[in-house]
Amino acid sequence: MAKEIEKKTARILFVEQGKTYEEIASQVGVNPRTVERWAKENDWKKIRDAKANSGKQRIERTQLVVDSLTDERLRIIAEIKQLQIKLDNETDEQVRKDLQKELFNHRKDCASIDDAIAKWNKRVENLSKETKVTLSMYIEVMEMVFEALRIKNESLYIQTLDFQEEHLNEIASRKF
């Protein structure tokens, strides 16, 4: 019990911040093997992985891909505008053909990126549907959590009854 604060701190550093055993050990003041043992005994890696792969996290990572594709498309469009200006001012026929070929390739790249963006956006949409929680599922989990709280600390459970009702009413009013 003497190391409960260190253990709780280590858990936060491991699960929430993704620190290594060694980093945690030096920060908390325990042996890295102790941190490793705590992590294994309490399934910290499983919890960290679950948090990292939550629906929200997957959607955010997928959205980053869409954003980078959009940035790339904007960069290419800027190049197309510059090439078009060069083409409009060019008189040499061979240089014009080369510029037209380059413009064609850039436009083809834009079309390819547009297709990729559409597919990734569809993925975001599907992830949003997959990770949506129904009201009945939410209530079931809420009941499990508060039942566990009642068993662990009944007086604290009783103090949360108003919160439970208010929270449930708020959640029920949302569109599920």
Buried (B, 14 or more C-beta within 10 A) or exposed (E): EEBEEBBEBBBEBBBEEEBEBEBBBEBBEBEBEBBBEBBEEBEBEEBBEEEEEEBEEBBEEBBEBBEEBBEBBEEBBEBBEEBEEBBEEBEEEEEBEBBEEBBEEBBEBBEEBEEBBEEBBEBBEEBBEEEEEEEEEBBEEBEEEBEEBBEEEEEEBEEBEEEBEEEBEEBEEEEE
